[in-house]
Amino acid sequence: MTVLAVLAAGCGSESVHQLPPAAEPPQSPPATAQPAGRVTAVGSQPEGVVAARGRVAVALRNPDRLAIVDGGSGAVLKDVPLPGAARHLALASSRGPVLVPLEDANSLLAVSLSGRVVASVAAGDHPHDAASAAGAWFVGDEGGNRVSVVRAGHPAGGFPVATQPGGIVGLGRSLAVVSVRERRLELYDARTLRRIGGAPAGVGPTHAVCAAPAGRCYVLDTRGGALLVYATAPHLEPTRRLYLPGGPYGVAIDNRRHRLWITLPALNELVELPAHGRPHVLRRFHTVRQPDSVAVDDGSGRVFVTGRADGVLEAIDAG
């Protein structure tokens, strides 16, 4: 079967109402191996995580808050109360701030890496993920099938996308959007907001990362157990599918070292792959239970994995 046929499987002539629900992370079994690296308690139900400049921001629930953690020691430096629950986080730049979509408050917070709220902006229905591109912030509104645009800290409209945008990534002057219900990857011009490409995205996509210098995007097909590779120039097209059993769900990219880090919750594992056109597993690491999200600090190369089941943060010095 060709790459295109594999990626298109399941994306037939169904109407939106006939499509299956969006993929969720598989439930992890009890951990049977010692997690790699250092494990520290961070708080209740950690999931979203970003890392930069020696700091780690972790989204927590019950109560809803953002923990600012020292990446070296694992100590919680500050707890920032949130007016709603956040599931995923993003960095506006390598210096911050942290973009915090609040799903049940229909808003976006921007929080500095020191824990100071620098902006609060209205978003659309159920904002799930966020990204920065071409000097603007973008928020994927899962419930509204739209992307909200924020410029200079203020709402600046939005535009429609395919059904249920669950993953959103900045790529230089472009914006990649993974619509998890319609199972599509779309590419937009981040300045004009014009759609410049679209392609099928497997049978149950969730999240994505992109490598700006190479113009390449990587999408996790969680339900299909695969990593999907796309070229974005001269047009968006699928180029490779790597079988990756274990329900790949969390993904981060180290652009400095050209590495992908992907969590496999069904196996309690983290895998390292090269971020090029033919990725393959280089190393495997044991993780904490329910490793739903991962982040990497480009400066140090240290990798951080959240363990939602036990309220912990795992730090791995990958070398």
PyMOL commands that set and color helices and strands:
alter all, ss='L'
color gray80, all
select helices_A, chain A and resi 3-8+16-18
alter helices_A, ss='H'
color red, helices_A
select strands_A, chain A and resi 38-41+49-52+55-60+65-70+76-81+90-91+98-102+107-111+117-122+127-133+136-141+146-151+154-160+165-171+174-179+184-189+195-200+205-211+216-221+226-231+237-243+251-254+259-264+269-274+283-286+293-296+302-307+312-317
alter strands_A, ss='S'
color yellow, strands_A
deselect
rebuild
show_as cartoon
